[in-house]
């Protein structure tokens, strides 16, 4: 049996089905790396409650949706441990200990938190739960002694904060309980929405979901933002900021043909509809096997949930082992 290269912890909040932004952000990496690394994939339902605390049923309902997406893209429970955050109480315990090692001002300075506070317009009414979620995320990561975390560039501050807490804990309690994690960025760390906005997001209504039908994908692609000045086929068009070409760069395996289309578009003689039709074909070729696997797993949700239960038990055993070391390092009483 081959020695694994290290430990990966990664996951998603169950606020809805997963989309193409998730796929290029980390899902594809998880599938590619799962045989080489010991991989834990969490469904972060506790963190999802930080801005959905008044609607827990929404989160519970989406746990299965995210699980089905994981299995459909090829995250294999033979090679990856899929688990539910809320059923690992050791995460909450470690979060409490970490909160003593970080100031409120440091949390407010976290660029990811600042951006989300602005986006959600919380102002002074932000809840403590939302403000401390980077600490909970640090507990998610370090509890399993993670060495590598596949993330988008917007999550780099979270890895930085995790490593700050790891260093602080090891220094204060004079024991190397935790290890620092390194981020692993995908080739493209952020996919724009179909409206051309910087980030694909469910809340912005600009996402293409992995579970979307072929017709729905076609409808959304035909709505995509291109070059507003490219009115006639013969008009020269801009590639920069053109969402259709951004997607072709990411998803079309025929890079030479994409470059040829770009050249033709720049000089004029290539219409938006033709380029969009190519993208529709490319995306549906990618998504069709994912849709088929998802539909199959959806017919057997009880079996899928057993996968989650088994993974959660495995994750809890690992978490309990680490927390025993944590309590010993801190000199806490144990029986």
C-alpha positions as semicolon CSV with decimal commas, in nm:
position;residue;x (nm);y (nm);z (nm)
1;X;0,000;0,000;0,000
2;X;0,139;0,341;-0,101
3;X;0,226;0,589;0,172
4;X;-0,005;0,891;0,160
5;X;0,168;1,226;0,102
6;X;-0,019;1,418;0,372
7;X;-0,362;1,517;0,501
8;X;-0,622;1,731;0,324
9;X;-0,925;1,886;0,491
10;X;-1,173;2,074;0,277
11;X;-1,548;2,121;0,253
12;X;-1,851;2,332;0,170
13;X;-2,140;2,494;0,352
14;X;-2,475;2,326;0,273
15;X;-2,662;2,640;0,169
16;X;-2,760;2,496;-0,170
17;X;-2,646;2,271;-0,452
18;X;-2,287;2,312;-0,568
19;X;-2,199;2,500;-0,887
20;X;-1,921;2,529;-1,143
21;X;-1,736;2,775;-0,920
22;X;-1,711;2,504;-0,654
23;X;-1,601;2,255;-0,919
24;X;-1,301;2,452;-1,043
25;X;-1,234;2,594;-0,696
26;X;-1,176;2,265;-0,515
27;X;-1,402;1,975;-0,618
28;X;-1,189;1,871;-0,916
29;X;-0,877;1,888;-0,698
30;X;-1,034;1,669;-0,432
31;X;-1,110;1,402;-0,688
32;X;-0,759;1,422;-0,833
33;X;-0,579;1,414;-0,497
34;X;-0,788;1,168;-0,297
35;X;-0,576;0,862;-0,382
36;X;-0,251;1,042;-0,298
37;X;-0,354;1,207;0,028
38;X;-0,556;1,114;0,335
39;X;-0,856;1,334;0,267
40;X;-1,133;1,458;0,496
41;X;-1,425;1,635;0,326
42;X;-1,667;1,809;0,560
43;X;-2,019;1,933;0,511
44;X;-1,997;2,252;0,719
45;X;-2,351;2,276;0,850
46;X;-2,252;2,459;1,172
47;X;-2,076;2,734;0,979
48;X;-2,372;2,759;0,743
49;X;-2,585;2,852;1,045
50;X;-2,380;3,167;1,107
51;X;-2,590;3,354;0,852
52;X;-2,884;3,110;0,837
53;X;-2,949;3,074;1,211
54;X;-3,317;3,160;1,162
55;X;-3,366;2,886;0,902
56;X;-3,195;2,563;1,018
57;X;-3,429;2,351;0,806
58;X;-3,275;2,506;0,495
59;X;-2,934;2,383;0,606
60;X;-3,057;2,037;0,702
61;X;-3,236;2,001;0,368
62;X;-2,924;2,090;0,174
63;X;-2,694;1,843;0,349
64;X;-2,815;1,565;0,122
65;X;-2,788;1,789;-0,185
66;X;-2,422;1,864;-0,116
67;X;-2,354;1,498;-0,035
68;X;-2,504;1,393;-0,369
69;X;-2,289;1,649;-0,549
70;X;-1,977;1,516;-0,377
71;X;-2,051;1,159;-0,480
72;X;-2,154;1,261;-0,831
73;X;-1,828;1,442;-0,911
74;X;-1,630;1,139;-0,801
75;X;-1,534;1,194;-0,438
76;X;-1,500;0,830;-0,343
77;X;-1,575;0,722;0,016
78;X;-1,316;0,447;-0,029
79;X;-1,048;0,715;-0,061
80;X;-1,207;1,015;0,114
81;X;-1,381;1,056;0,449
82;X;-1,699;1,262;0,408
83;X;-1,836;1,383;0,743
84;X;-2,085;1,621;0,902
85;X;-1,943;1,909;1,103
86;X;-2,219;1,931;1,363
87;X;-2,162;1,570;1,470
88;X;-1,797;1,632;1,560
89;X;-1,821;1,808;1,902
90;X;-1,441;1,823;1,921
91;X;-1,449;2,100;1,657
92;X;-1,660;2,316;1,887
93;X;-1,435;2,239;2,183
94;X;-1,118;2,334;1,996
95;X;-1,288;2,649;1,866
96;X;-1,347;2,761;2,227
97;X;-0,981;2,707;2,317
98;X;-0,865;2,892;2,005
99;X;-1,090;3,190;2,086
100;X;-0,864;3,262;2,383
101;X;-0,569;3,298;2,145
102;X;-0,706;3,562;1,907
103;X;-0,836;3,917;1,956
104;X;-1,166;4,054;1,829
105;X;-0,976;4,319;1,635
106;X;-0,772;4,051;1,458
107;X;-1,090;3,877;1,350
108;X;-1,235;4,203;1,219
109;X;-0,920;4,262;1,014
110;X;-0,950;3,927;0,836
111;X;-0,998;4,028;0,468
112;X;-1,244;3,746;0,399
113;X;-1,457;3,844;0,699
114;X;-1,442;4,214;0,603
115;X;-1,557;4,135;0,249
116;X;-1,846;3,920;0,369
117;X;-1,951;4,176;0,630
118;X;-1,973;4,435;0,354
119;X;-2,152;4,201;0,113
120;X;-2,413;4,101;0,372
121;X;-2,445;4,456;0,515
122;X;-2,428;4,336;0,876
123;X;-2,276;4,656;1,014
124;X;-2,271;4,670;1,394
125;X;-2,540;4,402;1,416
126;X;-2,303;4,122;1,314
127;X;-2,345;3,818;1,536
128;X;-2,058;3,677;1,739
129;X;-2,109;3,345;1,561
130;X;-2,043;3,502;1,223
131;X;-1,744;3,700;1,343
132;X;-1,568;3,395;1,487
133;X;-1,629;3,155;1,200
134;X;-1,261;3,183;1,087
135;X;-1,172;3,034;1,427
136;X;-1,415;2,749;1,372
137;X;-1,262;2,701;1,028
138;X;-0,918;2,690;1,189
139;X;-1,044;2,416;1,420
140;X;-1,182;2,224;1,120
141;X;-0,842;2,233;0,955
142;X;-0,599;2,182;1,241
143;X;-0,799;1,920;1,429
144;X;-0,699;1,664;1,166
145;X;-0,338;1,790;1,148
146;X;-0,397;1,906;0,795
147;X;-0,097;1,970;0,569
148;X;-0,272;2,084;0,249
149;X;-0,598;2,274;0,187
150;X;-0,739;2,323;-0,165
151;X;-0,892;2,673;-0,162
152;X;-0,983;2,972;-0,374
153;X;-0,768;3,282;-0,333
154;X;-1,043;3,450;-0,131
155;X;-0,984;3,189;0,141
156;X;-0,609;3,248;0,177
157;X;-0,663;3,476;0,481
158;X;-0,838;3,185;0,651
159;X;-0,532;2,962;0,607
160;X;-0,312;3,243;0,738
161;X;-0,531;3,282;1,046
162;X;-0,534;2,905;1,101
163;X;-0,155;2,894;1,100
164;X;-0,138;3,189;1,341
165;X;-0,354;2,995;1,587
166;X;-0,152;2,677;1,537
167;X;0,171;2,862;1,613
168;X;0,017;3,035;1,914
169;X;-0,114;2,710;2,063
170;X;0,212;2,521;2,014
171;X;0,414;2,812;2,159
172;X;0,194;2,877;2,464
173;X;0,155;2,513;2,563
174;X;0,509;2,416;2,461
175;X;0,408;2,114;2,259
176;X;0,391;2,060;1,881
177;X;0,035;1,932;1,878
178;X;-0,066;2,097;1,551
179;X;0,100;2,147;1,213
180;X;0,076;2,439;0,974
181;X;-0,126;2,391;0,656
182;X;-0,034;2,502;0,307
183;X;-0,295;2,629;0,061
184;X;-0,329;2,470;-0,280
185;X;-0,479;2,699;-0,543
186;X;-0,646;2,566;-0,856
187;X;-0,549;2,690;-1,202
188;X;-0,835;2,937;-1,178
189;X;-0,930;3,023;-0,823
190;X;-1,245;3,221;-0,891
191;X;-1,505;3,173;-1,164
192;X;-1,714;3,477;-1,259
193;X;-2,091;3,449;-1,264
194;X;-2,285;3,432;-1,589
195;X;-2,356;3,805;-1,546
196;X;-1,985;3,886;-1,555
197;X;-1,966;3,971;-1,184
198;X;-1,648;3,872;-1,006
199;X;-1,777;3,560;-0,833
200;X;-2,031;3,290;-0,911
201;X;-2,271;3,274;-0,619
202;X;-2,612;3,135;-0,535
203;X;-2,701;3,455;-0,352
204;X;-2,630;3,660;-0,666
205;X;-2,839;3,428;-0,884
206;X;-2,559;3,397;-1,140
207;X;-2,456;3,032;-1,102
208;X;-2,459;2,722;-1,321
209;X;-2,515;2,423;-1,092
210;X;-2,366;2,078;-1,134
211;X;-2,719;1,936;-1,123
212;X;-2,861;2,173;-1,389
213;X;-3,025;1,999;-1,685
214;X;-2,878;2,035;-2,033
215;X;-3,158;2,275;-2,125
216;X;-3,099;2,485;-1,814
217;X;-2,727;2,506;-1,890
218;X;-2,809;2,619;-2,244
219;X;-3,052;2,881;-2,117
220;X;-2,799;3,024;-1,874
221;X;-2,515;3,030;-2,125
222;X;-2,731;3,218;-2,374
223;X;-2,780;3,484;-2,101
224;X;-2,405;3,521;-2,047
225;X;-2,230;3,855;-2,047
226;X;-2,001;3,906;-2,350
227;X;-1,884;4,230;-2,515
228;X;-2,168;4,485;-2,513
229;X;-2,013;4,665;-2,812
230;X;-2,000;4,348;-3,023
231;X;-2,340;4,410;-3,181
232;X;-2,290;4,272;-3,532
233;X;-2,110;3,954;-3,632
234;X;-1,856;4,151;-3,835
235;X;-1,775;4,389;-3,546
236;X;-1,440;4,334;-3,372
237;X;-1,499;4,197;-3,021
238;X;-1,316;4,212;-2,688
239;X;-1,196;3,895;-2,518
240;X;-1,100;4,064;-2,191
241;X;-1,392;4,053;-1,949
242;X;-1,592;3,836;-2,190
243;X;-1,743;3,569;-1,967
244;X;-1,799;3,317;-2,245
245;X;-1,431;3,312;-2,336
246;X;-1,336;3,301;-1,969
247;X;-1,538;2,981;-1,936
248;X;-1,396;2,837;-2,258
249;X;-1,044;2,897;-2,125
250;X;-1,132;2,699;-1,813
251;X;-1,347;2,417;-1,947
252;X;-1,273;2,363;-2,319
253;X;-1,006;2,092;-2,359
254;X;-0,924;2,207;-2,716
255;X;-0,708;2,508;-2,629
256;X;-0,587;2,557;-2,986
257;X;-0,945;2,591;-3,110
258;X;-1,026;2,838;-2,832
259;X;-0,729;3,052;-2,937
260;X;-0,847;3,038;-3,298
261;X;-1,195;3,150;-3,195
262;X;-1,048;3,435;-2,992
263;X;-0,848;3,559;-3,289
264;X;-1,152;3,547;-3,515
265;X;-1,367;3,723;-3,254
266;X;-1,111;4,002;-3,211
267;X;-1,097;4,070;-3,585
268;X;-1,471;4,032;-3,647
269;X;-1,667;3,764;-3,824
270;X;-1,766;3,552;-3,525
271;X;-2,099;3,601;-3,351
272;X;-2,175;3,559;-2,982
273;X;-2,436;3,290;-3,048
274;X;-2,184;3,062;-3,219
275;X;-1,936;3,098;-2,934
276;X;-2,209;3,038;-2,676
277;X;-2,323;2,724;-2,857
278;X;-1,969;2,589;-2,835
279;X;-1,963;2,661;-2,462
280;X;-2,300;2,489;-2,416
281;X;-2,159;2,176;-2,581
282;X;-1,842;2,189;-2,371
283;X;-2,026;2,233;-2,040
284;X;-2,286;1,968;-2,110
285;X;-2,013;1,722;-2,208
286;X;-1,852;1,787;-1,870
287;X;-2,174;1,781;-1,668
288;X;-2,367;1,495;-1,829
289;X;-2,182;1,210;-1,651
290;X;-2,205;1,407;-1,324
291;X;-2,580;1,450;-1,375
292;X;-2,623;1,079;-1,449
293;X;-2,430;0,971;-1,139
294;X;-2,618;1,221;-0,927
295;X;-2,953;1,092;-1,048
296;X;-2,844;0,738;-0,963
297;X;-2,730;0,831;-0,612
298;X;-3,050;1,033;-0,562
299;X;-3,250;0,712;-0,609
300;X;-3,064;0,564;-0,311
301;X;-3,032;0,851;-0,063
302;X;-3,042;0,610;0,232
303;X;-2,721;0,451;0,107
304;X;-2,565;0,792;0,049
305;X;-2,650;0,895;0,406
306;X;-2,488;0,575;0,534
307;X;-2,169;0,692;0,362
308;X;-2,197;1,019;0,555
309;X;-2,262;0,837;0,884
310;X;-1,963;0,607;0,834
311;X;-1,737;0,896;0,741
312;X;-1,852;1,096;1,043
313;X;-1,763;0,807;1,274
314;X;-1,414;0,784;1,120
315;X;-1,364;1,160;1,150
316;X;-1,479;1,160;1,513
317;X;-1,228;0,890;1,605
318;X;-0,946;1,100;1,455
319;X;-1,080;1,414;1,625
320;X;-1,096;1,246;1,966
321;X;-0,734;1,135;1,932
322;X;-0,616;1,490;1,860
323;X;-0,825;1,642;2,140
324;X;-0,670;1,401;2,388
325;X;-0,332;1,552;2,292
326;X;-0,477;1,903;2,320
327;X;-0,607;1,846;2,672
328;X;-0,280;1,687;2,780
329;X;-0,083;1,983;2,642
330;X;-0,312;2,230;2,823
331;X;-0,303;2,032;3,147
332;X;-0,681;1,985;3,152
333;X;-0,837;1,712;3,362
334;X;-0,927;1,393;3,179
335;X;-1,078;1,064;3,296
